[in-house]
Amino acid sequence: MNKEDNIISEIKVLLIKKGWTQEKLAKKMSTKLNKKYTAQNLGNKLRRETIPYREIKLIAEILGYKIKFEDKKP
Protein backbone atom coordinates (compact mmCIF):
# COMPACT_ATOMS: atom_id res chain seq x y z
CA MET A 1 0.00 0.00 0.00
CA ASN A 2 1.50 3.32 -0.98
CA LYS A 3 1.00 6.61 0.82
CA GLU A 4 -1.83 7.75 -1.47
CA ASP A 5 -3.85 4.63 -0.62
CA ASN A 6 -4.45 5.53 3.02
CA ILE A 7 -7.69 6.91 4.37
CA ILE A 8 -6.25 10.18 5.64
CA SER A 9 -5.02 11.11 2.16
CA GLU A 10 -8.36 10.30 0.60
CA ILE A 11 -10.35 12.27 3.18
CA LYS A 12 -7.98 15.25 2.86
CA VAL A 13 -8.47 15.29 -0.92
CA LEU A 14 -12.26 15.26 -0.50
CA LEU A 15 -12.09 18.08 2.06
CA ILE A 16 -9.92 20.17 -0.27
CA LYS A 17 -12.34 19.60 -3.15
CA LYS A 18 -15.20 20.84 -0.96
CA GLY A 19 -13.18 23.72 0.50
CA TRP A 20 -13.77 22.33 3.99
CA THR A 21 -11.51 21.99 7.02
CA GLN A 22 -11.24 19.01 9.31
CA GLU A 23 -12.81 21.26 11.96
CA LYS A 24 -15.94 21.83 9.85
CA LEU A 25 -16.24 18.12 9.13
CA ALA A 26 -15.89 17.29 12.84
CA LYS A 27 -18.65 19.77 13.70
CA LYS A 28 -20.98 18.21 11.12
CA MET A 29 -20.16 14.75 12.46
CA SER A 30 -20.92 15.92 16.02
CA THR A 31 -24.35 17.05 14.87
CA LYS A 32 -25.11 13.84 12.98
CA LEU A 33 -23.76 11.52 15.70
CA ASN A 34 -25.20 13.63 18.52
CA LYS A 35 -21.91 13.45 20.45
CA LYS A 36 -18.77 15.52 20.88
CA TYR A 37 -16.48 15.01 17.91
CA THR A 38 -13.39 17.20 17.56
CA ALA A 39 -11.01 17.84 14.68
CA GLN A 40 -8.22 16.41 16.85
CA ASN A 41 -10.21 13.24 17.54
CA LEU A 42 -10.97 12.86 13.84
CA GLY A 43 -7.36 13.54 12.87
CA ASN A 44 -6.09 10.93 15.33
CA LYS A 45 -8.49 8.29 14.01
CA LEU A 46 -7.50 9.04 10.42
CA ARG A 47 -3.77 9.11 11.17
CA ARG A 48 -3.91 5.81 13.03
CA GLU A 49 -6.36 4.35 10.51
CA THR A 50 -8.65 3.29 13.36
CA ILE A 51 -11.76 5.08 12.16
CA PRO A 52 -14.81 2.78 12.03
CA TYR A 53 -16.40 2.07 8.66
CA ARG A 54 -19.70 3.60 9.83
CA GLU A 55 -17.87 6.90 10.38
CA ILE A 56 -16.25 6.67 6.95
CA LYS A 57 -19.73 6.19 5.47
CA LEU A 58 -20.95 9.20 7.44
CA ILE A 59 -18.04 11.34 6.18
CA ALA A 60 -18.87 10.33 2.61
CA GLU A 61 -22.54 11.20 3.16
CA ILE A 62 -21.74 14.57 4.74
CA LEU A 63 -19.40 15.47 1.88
CA GLY A 64 -21.92 14.33 -0.74
CA TYR A 65 -20.22 11.11 -1.85
CA LYS A 66 -21.09 7.45 -1.73
CA ILE A 67 -18.83 4.48 -1.24
CA LYS A 68 -18.95 1.92 -4.01
CA PHE A 69 -17.35 -1.50 -4.17
CA GLU A 70 -16.43 -2.63 -7.65
CA ASP A 71 -15.39 -6.03 -8.90
CA LYS A 72 -11.72 -5.95 -9.90
CA LYS A 73 -12.35 -8.36 -12.73
CA PRO A 74 -13.58 -6.83 -15.99
N, CA, C and O atoms as CSV, one atom per row, in Angstrom:
chain,resi,resn,atom,element,x,y,z
A,1,MET,N,N,0.849,-1.177,0.000
A,1,MET,CA,C,0.000,0.000,0.000
A,1,MET,C,C,0.892,1.236,0.000
A,1,MET,O,O,1.750,1.391,0.869
A,2,ASN,N,N,0.690,2.099,-0.960
A,2,ASN,CA,C,1.496,3.320,-0.981
A,2,ASN,C,C,0.793,4.418,-0.200
A,2,ASN,O,O,-0.352,4.265,0.225
A,3,LYS,N,N,1.499,5.528,-0.018
A,3,LYS,CA,C,1.003,6.613,0.820
A,3,LYS,C,C,-0.339,7.169,0.344
A,3,LYS,O,O,-1.157,7.570,1.172
A,4,GLU,N,N,-0.582,7.202,-0.941
A,4,GLU,CA,C,-1.827,7.747,-1.472
A,4,GLU,C,C,-3.023,6.831,-1.220
A,4,GLU,O,O,-4.169,7.252,-1.379
A,5,ASP,N,N,-2.766,5.586,-0.831
A,5,ASP,CA,C,-3.849,4.631,-0.617
A,5,ASP,C,C,-4.390,4.633,0.804
A,5,ASP,O,O,-5.229,3.797,1.138
A,6,ASN,N,N,-3.932,5.551,1.652
A,6,ASN,CA,C,-4.447,5.526,3.017
A,6,ASN,C,C,-5.644,6.457,3.167
A,6,ASN,O,O,-5.847,7.373,2.370
A,7,ILE,N,N,-6.418,6.203,4.193
A,7,ILE,CA,C,-7.687,6.909,4.365
A,7,ILE,C,C,-7.490,8.393,4.617
A,7,ILE,O,O,-8.288,9.205,4.149
A,8,ILE,N,N,-6.450,8.763,5.345
A,8,ILE,CA,C,-6.248,10.184,5.645
A,8,ILE,C,C,-6.016,10.984,4.369
A,8,ILE,O,O,-6.524,12.097,4.234
A,9,SER,N,N,-5.259,10.428,3.436
A,9,SER,CA,C,-5.015,11.115,2.164
A,9,SER,C,C,-6.309,11.280,1.376
A,9,SER,O,O,-6.562,12.338,0.800
A,10,GLU,N,N,-7.115,10.243,1.354
A,10,GLU,CA,C,-8.363,10.297,0.598
A,10,GLU,C,C,-9.340,11.305,1.200
A,10,GLU,O,O,-9.979,12.063,0.470
A,11,ILE,N,N,-9.454,11.316,2.513
A,11,ILE,CA,C,-10.353,12.275,3.176
A,11,ILE,C,C,-9.854,13.699,2.966
A,11,ILE,O,O,-10.653,14.602,2.717
A,12,LYS,N,N,-8.543,13.912,3.063
A,12,LYS,CA,C,-7.983,15.253,2.861
A,12,LYS,C,C,-8.278,15.764,1.449
A,12,LYS,O,O,-8.599,16.940,1.272
A,13,VAL,N,N,-8.174,14.908,0.465
A,13,VAL,CA,C,-8.472,15.295,-0.915
A,13,VAL,C,C,-9.934,15.703,-1.039
A,13,VAL,O,O,-10.244,16.712,-1.672
A,14,LEU,N,N,-10.836,14.927,-0.439
A,14,LEU,CA,C,-12.260,15.256,-0.498
A,14,LEU,C,C,-12.546,16.582,0.202
A,14,LEU,O,O,-13.344,17.383,-0.284
A,15,LEU,N,N,-11.896,16.813,1.341
A,15,LEU,CA,C,-12.087,18.081,2.061
A,15,LEU,C,C,-11.605,19.258,1.225
A,15,LEU,O,O,-12.269,20.293,1.167
A,16,ILE,N,N,-10.464,19.107,0.584
A,16,ILE,CA,C,-9.920,20.173,-0.267
A,16,ILE,C,C,-10.878,20.462,-1.418
A,16,ILE,O,O,-11.144,21.622,-1.732
A,17,LYS,N,N,-11.395,19.410,-2.046
A,17,LYS,CA,C,-12.338,19.597,-3.150
A,17,LYS,C,C,-13.575,20.369,-2.717
A,17,LYS,O,O,-14.126,21.146,-3.496
A,18,LYS,N,N,-14.016,20.162,-1.481
A,18,LYS,CA,C,-15.202,20.837,-0.963
A,18,LYS,C,C,-14.873,22.197,-0.339
A,18,LYS,O,O,-15.773,22.980,-0.037
A,19,GLY,N,N,-13.573,22.472,-0.148
A,19,GLY,CA,C,-13.180,23.717,0.503
A,19,GLY,C,C,-13.468,23.693,1.998
A,19,GLY,O,O,-13.690,24.738,2.610
A,20,TRP,N,N,-13.464,22.517,2.574
A,20,TRP,CA,C,-13.766,22.331,3.987
A,20,TRP,C,C,-12.491,22.099,4.787
A,20,TRP,O,O,-11.455,21.722,4.239
A,21,THR,N,N,-12.588,22.333,6.098
A,21,THR,CA,C,-11.509,21.993,7.023
A,21,THR,C,C,-11.925,20.743,7.795
A,21,THR,O,O,-13.087,20.338,7.782
A,22,GLN,N,N,-10.956,20.153,8.457
A,22,GLN,CA,C,-11.238,19.006,9.309
A,22,GLN,C,C,-12.157,19.445,10.459
A,22,GLN,O,O,-12.999,18.680,10.927
A,23,GLU,N,N,-11.973,20.684,10.895
A,23,GLU,CA,C,-12.806,21.256,11.960
A,23,GLU,C,C,-14.279,21.290,11.543
A,23,GLU,O,O,-15.152,20.896,12.316
A,24,LYS,N,N,-14.551,21.754,10.336
A,24,LYS,CA,C,-15.935,21.831,9.846
A,24,LYS,C,C,-16.542,20.437,9.746
A,24,LYS,O,O,-17.696,20.225,10.120
A,25,LEU,N,N,-15.761,19.491,9.240
A,25,LEU,CA,C,-16.238,18.116,9.130
A,25,LEU,C,C,-16.549,17.551,10.514
A,25,LEU,O,O,-17.580,16.905,10.697
A,26,ALA,N,N,-15.679,17.785,11.480
A,26,ALA,CA,C,-15.886,17.289,12.843
A,26,ALA,C,C,-17.171,17.872,13.440
A,26,ALA,O,O,-17.914,17.163,14.120
A,27,LYS,N,N,-17.433,19.147,13.191
A,27,LYS,CA,C,-18.654,19.773,13.703
A,27,LYS,C,C,-19.897,19.120,13.090
A,27,LYS,O,O,-20.875,18.852,13.789
A,28,LYS,N,N,-19.851,18.868,11.788
A,28,LYS,CA,C,-20.982,18.211,11.117
A,28,LYS,C,C,-21.191,16.802,11.665
A,28,LYS,O,O,-22.324,16.358,11.853
A,29,MET,N,N,-20.068,16.096,11.921
A,29,MET,CA,C,-20.156,14.745,12.465
A,29,MET,C,C,-20.743,14.773,13.870
A,29,MET,O,O,-21.530,13.897,14.231
A,30,SER,N,N,-20.369,15.772,14.665
A,30,SER,CA,C,-20.921,15.922,16.020
A,30,SER,C,C,-22.436,16.045,15.958
A,30,SER,O,O,-23.154,15.419,16.738
A,31,THR,N,N,-22.910,16.855,15.027
A,31,THR,CA,C,-24.347,17.055,14.871
A,31,THR,C,C,-25.041,15.754,14.474
A,31,THR,O,O,-26.053,15.374,15.062
A,32,LYS,N,N,-24.487,15.080,13.476
A,32,LYS,CA,C,-25.106,13.842,12.980
A,32,LYS,C,C,-25.063,12.717,14.011
A,32,LYS,O,O,-26.024,11.961,14.150
A,33,LEU,N,N,-23.932,12.606,14.742
A,33,LEU,CA,C,-23.763,11.516,15.703
A,33,LEU,C,C,-24.324,11.867,17.076
A,33,LEU,O,O,-24.435,11.011,17.954
A,34,ASN,N,N,-24.679,13.146,17.248
A,34,ASN,CA,C,-25.201,13.626,18.525
A,34,ASN,C,C,-24.229,13.351,19.676
A,34,ASN,O,O,-24.636,12.945,20.764
A,35,LYS,N,N,-22.947,13.579,19.418
A,35,LYS,CA,C,-21.915,13.446,20.448
A,35,LYS,C,C,-20.749,14.357,20.095
A,35,LYS,O,O,-20.610,14.793,18.952
A,36,LYS,N,N,-19.923,14.635,21.077
A,36,LYS,CA,C,-18.775,15.518,20.884
A,36,LYS,C,C,-17.770,14.843,19.957
A,36,LYS,O,O,-17.327,13.723,20.211
A,37,TYR,N,N,-17.423,15.532,18.894
A,37,TYR,CA,C,-16.476,15.015,17.912
A,37,TYR,C,C,-15.575,16.185,17.534
A,37,TYR,O,O,-16.055,17.175,16.983
A,38,THR,N,N,-14.291,16.090,17.817
A,38,THR,CA,C,-13.385,17.200,17.556
A,38,THR,C,C,-12.513,16.922,16.338
A,38,THR,O,O,-12.374,15.779,15.902
A,39,ALA,N,N,-11.933,17.983,15.803
A,39,ALA,CA,C,-11.009,17.838,14.678
A,39,ALA,C,C,-9.803,17.004,15.100
A,39,ALA,O,O,-9.281,16.212,14.315
A,40,GLN,N,N,-9.364,17.185,16.345
A,40,GLN,CA,C,-8.218,16.415,16.846
A,40,GLN,C,C,-8.564,14.932,16.929
A,40,GLN,O,O,-7.767,14.082,16.531
A,41,ASN,N,N,-9.750,14.622,17.445
A,41,ASN,CA,C,-10.207,13.243,17.541
A,41,ASN,C,C,-10.276,12.614,16.146
A,41,ASN,O,O,-9.801,11.499,15.930
A,42,LEU,N,N,-10.871,13.342,15.215
A,42,LEU,CA,C,-10.972,12.863,13.836
A,42,LEU,C,C,-9.590,12.658,13.232
A,42,LEU,O,O,-9.319,11.627,12.617
A,43,GLY,N,N,-8.722,13.641,13.409
A,43,GLY,CA,C,-7.359,13.536,12.871
A,43,GLY,C,C,-6.609,12.335,13.420
A,43,GLY,O,O,-5.902,11.649,12.683
A,44,ASN,N,N,-6.762,12.083,14.710
A,44,ASN,CA,C,-6.094,10.928,15.327
A,44,ASN,C,C,-6.607,9.622,14.747
A,44,ASN,O,O,-5.822,8.724,14.443
A,45,LYS,N,N,-7.920,9.510,14.591
A,45,LYS,CA,C,-8.492,8.287,14.011
A,45,LYS,C,C,-8.013,8.079,12.579
A,45,LYS,O,O,-7.711,6.955,12.178
A,46,LEU,N,N,-7.944,9.155,11.815
A,46,LEU,CA,C,-7.503,9.045,10.423
A,46,LEU,C,C,-6.015,8.689,10.350
A,46,LEU,O,O,-5.610,7.830,9.565
A,47,ARG,N,N,-5.216,9.352,11.168
A,47,ARG,CA,C,-3.771,9.112,11.167
A,47,ARG,C,C,-3.436,7.672,11.549
A,47,ARG,O,O,-2.566,7.036,10.954
A,48,ARG,N,N,-4.151,7.180,12.555
A,48,ARG,CA,C,-3.906,5.810,13.035
A,48,ARG,C,C,-4.636,4.755,12.205
A,48,ARG,O,O,-4.411,3.555,12.363
A,49,GLU,N,N,-5.516,5.228,11.317
A,49,GLU,CA,C,-6.357,4.350,10.506
A,49,GLU,C,C,-7.197,3.435,11.390
A,49,GLU,O,O,-7.306,2.235,11.141
A,50,THR,N,N,-7.790,4.031,12.432
A,50,THR,CA,C,-8.647,3.290,13.356
A,50,THR,C,C,-10.091,3.778,13.292
A,50,THR,O,O,-10.894,3.459,14.168
A,51,ILE,N,N,-10.416,4.530,12.283
A,51,ILE,CA,C,-11.765,5.078,12.159
A,51,ILE,C,C,-12.717,3.972,11.712
A,51,ILE,O,O,-12.432,3.257,10.752
A,52,PRO,N,N,-13.843,3.830,12.402
A,52,PRO,CA,C,-14.807,2.782,12.025
A,52,PRO,C,C,-15.426,3.044,10.643
A,52,PRO,O,O,-15.551,4.188,10.206
A,53,TYR,N,N,-15.798,1.972,9.988
A,53,TYR,CA,C,-16.401,2.065,8.661
A,53,TYR,C,C,-17.669,2.916,8.683
A,53,TYR,O,O,-17.919,3.671,7.744
A,54,ARG,N,N,-18.471,2.803,9.739
A,54,ARG,CA,C,-19.701,3.595,9.829
A,54,ARG,C,C,-19.394,5.088,9.822
A,54,ARG,O,O,-20.181,5.876,9.298
A,55,GLU,N,N,-18.259,5.486,10.396
A,55,GLU,CA,C,-17.871,6.898,10.382
A,55,GLU,C,C,-17.334,7.305,9.010
A,55,GLU,O,O,-17.510,8.450,8.592
A,56,ILE,N,N,-16.699,6.402,8.326
A,56,ILE,CA,C,-16.245,6.670,6.952
A,56,ILE,C,C,-17.473,6.871,6.063
A,56,ILE,O,O,-17.494,7.777,5.230
A,57,LYS,N,N,-18.492,6.031,6.236
A,57,LYS,CA,C,-19.731,6.193,5.466
A,57,LYS,C,C,-20.390,7.529,5.785
A,57,LYS,O,O,-20.919,8.190,4.891
A,58,LEU,N,N,-20.363,7.927,7.043
A,58,LEU,CA,C,-20.946,9.201,7.439
A,58,LEU,C,C,-20.179,10.364,6.814
A,58,LEU,O,O,-20.790,11.323,6.342
A,59,ILE,N,N,-18.865,10.290,6.807
A,59,ILE,CA,C,-18.040,11.337,6.176
A,59,ILE,C,C,-18.404,11.453,4.704
A,59,ILE,O,O,-18.595,12.556,4.191
A,60,ALA,N,N,-18.501,10.320,4.029
A,60,ALA,CA,C,-18.873,10.331,2.610
A,60,ALA,C,C,-20.237,10.981,2.421
A,60,ALA,O,O,-20.417,11.796,1.516
A,61,GLU,N,N,-21.191,10.629,3.263
A,61,GLU,CA,C,-22.539,11.195,3.164
A,61,GLU,C,C,-22.516,12.711,3.393
A,61,GLU,O,O,-23.125,13.464,2.633
A,62,ILE,N,N,-21.824,13.146,4.425
A,62,ILE,CA,C,-21.742,14.573,4.745
A,62,ILE,C,C,-21.124,15.357,3.587
A,62,ILE,O,O,-21.573,16.456,3.261
A,63,LEU,N,N,-20.100,14.785,2.977
A,63,LEU,CA,C,-19.402,15.466,1.880
A,63,LEU,C,C,-20.092,15.289,0.528
A,63,LEU,O,O,-19.658,15.863,-0.471
A,64,GLY,N,N,-21.162,14.499,0.496
A,64,GLY,CA,C,-21.922,14.326,-0.744
A,64,GLY,C,C,-21.383,13.239,-1.657
A,64,GLY,O,O,-21.538,13.313,-2.876
A,65,TYR,N,N,-20.758,12.238,-1.077
A,65,TYR,CA,C,-20.224,11.114,-1.848
A,65,TYR,C,C,-20.862,9.820,-1.379
A,65,TYR,O,O,-21.504,9.773,-0.330
A,66,LYS,N,N,-20.680,8.776,-2.163
A,66,LYS,CA,C,-21.094,7.454,-1.729
A,66,LYS,C,C,-19.909,6.510,-1.936
A,66,LYS,O,O,-19.054,6.733,-2.793
A,67,ILE,N,N,-19.887,5.476,-1.146
A,67,ILE,CA,C,-18.826,4.483,-1.239
A,67,ILE,C,C,-19.343,3.355,-2.127
A,67,ILE,O,O,-20.462,2.872,-1.952
A,68,LYS,N,N,-18.526,2.954,-3.061
A,68,LYS,CA,C,-18.946,1.924,-4.007
A,68,LYS,C,C,-17.865,0.860,-4.108
A,68,LYS,O,O,-16.691,1.174,-4.304
A,69,PHE,N,N,-18.258,-0.378,-3.977
A,69,PHE,CA,C,-17.350,-1.502,-4.167
A,69,PHE,C,C,-17.514,-2.001,-5.597
A,69,PHE,O,O,-18.628,-2.243,-6.062
A,70,GLU,N,N,-16.398,-2.149,-6.277
A,70,GLU,CA,C,-16.428,-2.628,-7.648
A,70,GLU,C,C,-15.621,-3.912,-7.778
A,70,GLU,O,O,-14.581,-4.079,-7.140
A,71,ASP,N,N,-16.110,-4.799,-8.601
A,71,ASP,CA,C,-15.395,-6.028,-8.898
A,71,ASP,C,C,-14.123,-5.684,-9.653
A,71,ASP,O,O,-14.167,-4.913,-10.612
A,72,LYS,N,N,-12.996,-6.236,-9.242
A,72,LYS,CA,C,-11.720,-5.951,-9.902
A,72,LYS,C,C,-11.621,-6.597,-11.279
A,72,LYS,O,O,-10.874,-6.145,-12.147
A,73,LYS,N,N,-12.378,-7.645,-11.451
A,73,LYS,CA,C,-12.353,-8.356,-12.730
A,73,LYS,C,C,-13.231,-7.632,-13.729
A,73,LYS,O,O,-14.323,-7.181,-13.381
A,74,PRO,N,N,-12.769,-7.513,-14.975
A,74,PRO,CA,C,-13.583,-6.835,-15.994
A,74,PRO,C,C,-14.850,-7.597,-16.346
A,74,PRO,O,O,-15.628,-7.146,-17.186
